[in-house]
Amino acid sequence: MIKLGIILGSTRPGRNGEQVAKWVYDIASRRSDADFELVDLLDYPLPHLDEPLPPSFGNYQNEHTKQWASKIASFDGFVIVTPEYNHGTSGVLKNAIDYLYAEWNNKAVGFVSYGAVGGARAAEHLRLVAGELGRRAPTGGAVAADRV
C-alpha cells in the first residue's frame, strides 16, 4: 500500500500548524487506499545544515541526518503543511528539506498552507524547491487557509 507522510513544517511555540496538520491527517485517514503518518519536525531537531558533503552525494555523517533520511525514504509521497513567513515557507522546513536529496526524488508532493493570503506564497516557494528535487508537485490546487 502507498505510504504518505504528512509533514508538519513549523516548530514555532503556539503554532497553528499542529491543528492544520491533524485536520489533514484526519481527512486523509478516511481513505482506504493509502497509509498516512504525521511527521512533526519537532521530533527531528535538525541543526542548521551541518553535513560536510552535499546531500546529493547521499553520504550522511551525522546520526540526526541518518534518522531523518530513513524516515523520509520510508514514504512514497508527501503532504507538506506549511505556514507562510515573510512570503515563504518556514526556515525549519526549508532546512529539513535541504538536508536530503535522493530521499525526496521522484515522489509526489502536495501542499497545505496557511497564513497571509492563505499561505499561497509559501506553497509557491515549495513548488519551486520540489521541482529542483525531482518531486512531482502540482501546478495548481494547493489548499490554502486564511484563518485557522
Secondary structure by P-SEA (a helix, b strand, c coil): cbbbbbcccccccccaaaaaaaaaaaaaaccccbbbbbbbccccccccccccccccccccccaaaaaaaaaaaaccbbbbbbbbccccccaaaaaaaaccccccccbbbbbbbbccccaaaaaaaaaaaaaaacccccccbbbbbccc
